[in-house]
Amino acid sequence: MRGVPLKAIQELMGHATIEMTERYAHLSPEVRASAVQQLELPVPQIQAAPARSAEGAH
């Protein structure tokens, strides 16, 4: 799969359903290990945008 979205592979292979594509999509041990490492990383904190007042609205 090499980072290609399953939907793209589905269309390229001519599969009628995503389930058919998933049947043939197998992750290599390296890809699985990489996914686990990414899931173990801390989640970045997202800062909320400051609330806008009605005074500056157009």
C-alpha positions as CSV (number, residue, x, y, z in Angstrom):
1,M,0.0,0.0,0.0
2,R,3.0,2.3,0.7
3,G,0.9,5.2,1.9
4,V,-1.6,5.1,-0.9
5,P,-5.2,5.6,0.3
6,L,-7.3,2.4,0.0
7,K,-10.0,4.4,-2.0
8,A,-7.4,5.1,-4.6
9,I,-6.3,1.5,-4.8
10,Q,-10.0,0.4,-5.0
11,E,-10.5,2.6,-8.1
12,L,-7.2,1.6,-9.7
13,M,-8.0,-2.1,-9.2
14,G,-11.6,-1.7,-10.4
15,H,-13.1,-3.1,-7.2
16,A,-16.8,-2.4,-6.8
17,T,-16.5,-2.2,-3.0
18,I,-13.9,-1.1,-0.5
19,E,-14.4,-4.4,1.3
20,M,-13.0,-6.2,-1.7
21,T,-9.9,-4.0,-1.6
22,E,-9.5,-4.6,2.1
23,R,-9.6,-8.3,1.5
24,Y,-6.3,-8.0,-0.4
25,A,-4.7,-5.2,1.7
26,H,-2.2,-6.8,4.0
27,L,0.1,-4.8,6.2
28,S,3.8,-5.7,6.4
29,P,5.4,-6.2,9.8
30,E,7.4,-3.0,9.2
31,V,4.2,-1.0,8.5
32,R,2.6,-2.4,11.6
33,A,5.6,-1.5,13.8
34,S,5.6,2.0,12.4
35,A,1.9,2.4,13.1
36,V,2.5,1.3,16.7
37,Q,5.4,3.8,17.1
38,Q,3.2,6.6,15.8
39,L,0.4,5.8,18.2
40,E,2.8,5.9,21.1
41,L,3.8,9.5,20.3
42,P,2.3,12.2,22.5
43,V,-0.8,13.9,21.0
44,P,0.0,17.6,20.2
45,Q,-2.2,20.1,22.1
46,I,-4.4,22.2,19.9
47,Q,-5.0,25.7,21.0
48,A,-8.5,27.1,20.6
49,A,-8.8,30.3,18.6
50,P,-9.8,33.3,20.7
51,A,-13.5,34.2,20.7
52,R,-14.3,37.0,18.3
53,S,-16.4,39.9,19.6
54,A,-19.3,41.4,17.7
55,E,-17.6,44.8,17.7
56,G,-15.2,44.1,14.9
57,A,-17.7,42.1,12.7
58,H,-18.6,43.4,9.3
